[in-house]
Amino acid sequence: MIDIRLYTLLEVVKLKSYTRAAENLSLTQPAVTQHIKQLEKELGIKIFYRVGKEIKPTNEGNIVIQYARRNIALYERMKRNILDEQRHVRRFTVGITHTAESNAVAEVLGRYSSKNPGTTITIITDSIKNLYNMLQNYEIDLAVVEGKIQAPGINSLLLDTDSIMLVVSNNNPLAKKSMVTINELKKQPLILRRPSSGTRNLFTAHLESNNMLLDDFNVILEVDNIATIKDLIRRDIGVSVLARSACLDELKKGKLTVLPIENLSMIREINILYHDDFKHMDILDSIMMEYKKVVKFYAS
């Protein structure tokens, strides 16, 4: 059984308020305060400090929060796995990035579930950083991300390699070219992912390695949703720098054009990340095989 005070702690973290946490947990505010004070006394630390009316975790508090999440996630997983064993079903939670959401990964997971009765996959989409944290805290079973994490107990399986390329509408004069130069790109209205995006960060890093800045380009929009970006490109609002894998369906149907950018060879890995103690290695083999089939379909 998990210490009830850990649930209280995470509710305070989520709502950033003792009062709102008490309301959500059907407790009194003094009871919530007492739970936090008891944890602080046992651990000999301060978990929160105040900045005006806002409460924020201390450095030691962040450690407590991390382990509280991990303990609760492991406990909930234990209960779920026991119930699944009794019902002869399998459930997995897979975290994918926004780029992976737009490429073949979601389709692959759906095909796997449909071919394996009794298997349910929950897909969570988030940033790479948040997915790393969720995986380490056992809040997800697998993560499909661009790149890999170097962390004890986390393994990676190479699913594919991907290219970051310029994406333009078929009506754009650049669509007739085999590649685009930096100077040509600077003249285009550029639609980019948000600064938290791995795709954007890779593009920015390659610019900086070539002594250029993003400020040298005509960035007109920042959009987090890849589907929206592709729709804006098709409408000739602008061009974008995206993962080629995020445009597989449009390329198959001839709706968009992708081009390499001269002197910017942006290649990265797509990996499946999982814990050492992940016991369903068969699903990894099946995902790999299904992924190859789906990608081959889009490539034909």
C-alpha positions in Angstrom: 0.0 0.0 0.0 1.3 3.4 -0.9 1.6 6.1 1.8 -1.4 8.3 1.4 0.8 11.3 2.0 2.5 10.7 -1.4 -0.8 11.1 -3.2 -1.4 14.3 -1.2 2.1 15.6 -2.2 1.5 15.0 -5.9 -1.9 16.7 -5.8 -0.3 19.8 -4.3 2.3 19.7 -7.0 -0.3 19.4 -9.7 -2.5 22.1 -8.5 0.2 24.3 -6.9 -2.2 24.9 -4.0 -2.9 23.3 -0.6 -6.5 24.6 -0.7 -7.3 23.2 -4.2 -5.5 19.9 -3.3 -7.6 19.6 -0.2 -10.8 20.1 -2.3 -9.8 17.5 -4.9 -8.9 14.9 -2.2 -11.9 15.6 0.0 -9.6 16.6 2.8 -9.4 19.7 5.0 -6.6 22.1 4.3 -5.0 21.5 7.7 -4.9 17.8 6.9 -3.1 18.4 3.6 -0.6 20.8 5.4 -0.1 18.1 8.1 0.7 15.5 5.4 3.4 17.7 3.9 4.9 18.6 7.3 5.1 15.0 8.3 7.0 14.1 5.1 9.3 17.1 5.7 10.0 16.0 9.3 10.7 12.4 8.4 13.1 13.4 5.6 14.6 16.4 7.3 14.0 18.7 4.4 11.8 21.4 3.1 9.7 20.2 0.2 8.2 23.6 -0.9 9.0 27.2 -0.6 6.8 30.2 -1.4 7.3 32.9 -4.0 4.5 35.4 -3.3 1.3 33.4 -3.3 2.8 30.6 -5.4 4.5 27.4 -3.9 7.4 25.8 -5.7 9.4 22.6 -4.9 12.9 22.9 -3.5 15.7 20.9 -5.1 15.3 18.3 -2.4 11.5 18.5 -2.9 11.9 17.7 -6.6 13.7 14.5 -5.6 10.9 13.5 -3.3 8.3 14.3 -6.0 10.2 12.2 -8.6 10.3 9.1 -6.3 6.7 9.6 -5.2 5.6 9.5 -8.9 7.7 6.4 -9.5 6.4 4.6 -6.4 2.8 5.3 -7.2 3.3 4.4 -10.9 4.9 1.1 -9.9 2.1 0.3 -7.5 -0.6 1.1 -10.0 1.3 -1.0 -12.6 1.4 -3.9 -10.2 -2.3 -3.8 -9.7 -3.0 -3.4 -13.4 -0.7 -6.4 -14.3 -2.4 -8.6 -11.7 -5.8 -7.7 -13.1 -4.6 -8.2 -16.7 -3.2 -11.6 -15.8 -6.5 -12.7 -14.3 -8.4 -11.5 -17.4 -5.8 -12.8 -19.8 -5.3 -9.4 -21.4 -2.2 -7.2 -22.0 -2.1 -3.4 -21.7 0.7 -1.1 -22.7 1.2 2.6 -22.4 3.4 4.0 -25.2 4.7 7.5 -25.2 5.5 9.1 -28.6 6.6 12.5 -29.7 4.5 14.8 -31.8 6.6 13.9 -34.8 6.1 10.2 -34.2 2.3 10.9 -33.8 2.3 12.1 -37.4 4.4 9.3 -38.9 3.9 5.6 -39.1 4.3 4.8 -35.4 0.7 5.3 -34.4 -0.5 3.3 -37.4 1.9 0.5 -36.5 0.7 0.3 -32.9 -2.9 0.3 -34.1 -2.2 -2.6 -36.5 -0.4 -4.5 -33.8 -3.4 -4.2 -31.4 -5.9 -5.2 -34.1 -3.9 -8.3 -34.9 -3.5 -9.3 -31.3 -6.8 -9.7 -29.5 -6.7 -9.0 -25.9 -4.0 -6.3 -26.3 -4.8 -2.7 -25.6 -2.3 0.1 -26.2 -2.7 3.6 -24.8 -0.7 6.3 -26.7 0.5 9.4 -24.9 1.9 12.3 -26.9 4.4 14.6 -25.3 7.8 16.2 -25.6 10.9 14.1 -25.6 11.9 15.5 -22.2 8.6 14.6 -20.6 8.5 11.2 -22.1 12.0 10.5 -20.7 10.7 11.4 -17.3 7.6 9.3 -17.6 9.6 6.3 -18.7 12.0 6.6 -15.9 9.1 6.9 -13.4 7.4 3.9 -14.9 4.4 6.0 -16.0 4.8 4.5 -19.5 6.0 1.1 -20.7 7.7 2.2 -23.9 8.8 5.5 -25.5 9.2 6.0 -29.2 11.5 9.1 -29.6 14.0 10.7 -31.9 17.4 10.1 -30.3 18.1 8.0 -27.2 18.7 8.4 -23.5 21.8 7.4 -21.6 20.4 6.3 -18.3 20.9 3.3 -16.1 18.3 0.6 -16.6 17.0 2.1 -19.9 17.6 0.2 -23.2 17.1 1.4 -26.7 16.2 -0.4 -29.9 16.8 1.3 -33.2 13.5 1.5 -35.1 14.6 3.7 -38.1 16.6 6.7 -39.1 14.9 9.9 -40.2 15.9 13.0 -42.2 14.9 16.6 -41.3 14.0 18.3 -44.6 12.4 21.3 -46.1 8.7 20.8 -46.8 7.0 22.9 -49.5 3.7 22.9 -51.4 3.7 21.4 -54.8 2.9 24.9 -56.2 6.1 26.4 -54.7 8.8 27.0 -57.3 11.2 25.2 -55.0 9.2 22.0 -55.5 10.8 21.7 -59.0 14.3 21.6 -57.5 16.3 18.6 -56.3 17.6 20.6 -53.3 17.4 24.1 -51.8 20.2 26.4 -50.8 20.3 28.3 -47.5 19.9 31.6 -49.4 16.8 30.3 -51.1 15.4 29.2 -47.8 16.1 32.6 -46.2 13.7 34.1 -48.8 10.8 31.8 -47.8 8.2 32.5 -45.1 9.1 29.8 -42.6 6.7 28.0 -40.3 8.4 26.3 -37.4 7.6 24.0 -34.5 7.7 25.5 -31.0 11.2 25.9 -29.3 10.6 22.7 -27.2 10.5 20.6 -30.4 13.4 18.3 -31.0 13.1 18.9 -34.8 13.4 22.6 -34.4 16.3 22.2 -32.0 18.2 20.0 -34.4 17.6 22.5 -37.2 18.9 25.4 -35.0 21.9 23.4 -33.9 22.9 22.7 -37.5 22.5 26.4 -38.4 24.7 27.4 -35.5 27.4 24.8 -36.5 27.4 26.7 -39.9 27.7 30.1 -38.2 24.1 31.0 -38.8 21.2 32.1 -36.5 17.5 31.4 -36.7 17.1 35.2 -36.7 18.6 35.3 -40.2 15.4 33.6 -41.5 11.9 34.8 -42.1 10.0 33.0 -39.4 6.3 33.9 -39.7 4.6 31.4 -37.4 5.4 29.0 -34.6 2.9 26.1 -34.4 3.1 23.0 -32.2 0.7 20.8 -34.2 2.4 19.1 -37.2 -0.9 18.5 -39.0 -1.7 22.2 -38.9 1.8 23.0 -40.2 1.3 20.7 -43.2 -2.1 22.1 -43.9 -0.7 25.6 -43.9 2.1 24.5 -46.3 -0.5 23.0 -48.7 -2.3 26.3 -48.6 1.0 28.1 -49.6 1.1 30.1 -46.4 4.8 29.1 -45.9 7.3 26.3 -45.9 8.7 24.3 -42.9 11.5 22.1 -41.7 10.0 18.8 -40.6 11.0 15.2 -40.3 10.4 13.3 -43.5 8.7 10.5 -41.6 6.0 13.1 -40.5 5.0 13.5 -44.2 4.8 9.9 -45.4 1.1 10.0 -46.1 1.3 13.3 -48.0 4.3 12.1 -50.0 2.5 8.9 -50.9 -0.5 10.9 -52.1 1.6 13.5 -53.9 0.3 16.3 -51.7 3.6 17.8 -50.5 7.2 18.0 -51.7 10.3 17.5 -49.4 13.8 18.7 -50.3 17.2 18.4 -48.7 18.8 21.6 -47.6 22.4 22.2 -48.9 25.1 21.7 -46.3 22.5 20.7 -43.6 22.5 16.9 -43.5 20.1 16.4 -40.5 19.8 12.7 -39.8 18.6 11.3 -36.5 17.6 7.9 -35.0 14.1 6.8 -34.1 14.4 4.5 -31.0 12.1 2.5 -28.9 13.1 3.0 -25.2 12.2 0.5 -22.5 13.3 -0.6 -19.0 15.6 -3.6 -18.3 12.8 -5.4 -16.7 10.3 -5.0 -19.6 9.1 -8.6 -19.9 7.2 -8.5 -23.3 10.1 -8.5 -25.7 7.7 -10.2 -28.3 5.9 -6.9 -28.7 9.1 -5.1 -29.7 9.8 -7.7 -32.3 6.3 -7.4 -33.7 6.4 -3.6 -33.7 9.7 -3.7 -35.6 8.2 -6.1 -38.3 5.0 -4.2 -38.6 6.9 -0.9 -38.9 9.0 -2.2 -41.8 5.7 -3.3 -43.6 4.1 0.1 -43.1 7.1 2.1 -44.2 7.6 -0.1 -47.2 4.0 0.6 -48.2 4.5 4.3 -48.0 7.8 4.1 -49.9 6.3 2.2 -52.8 
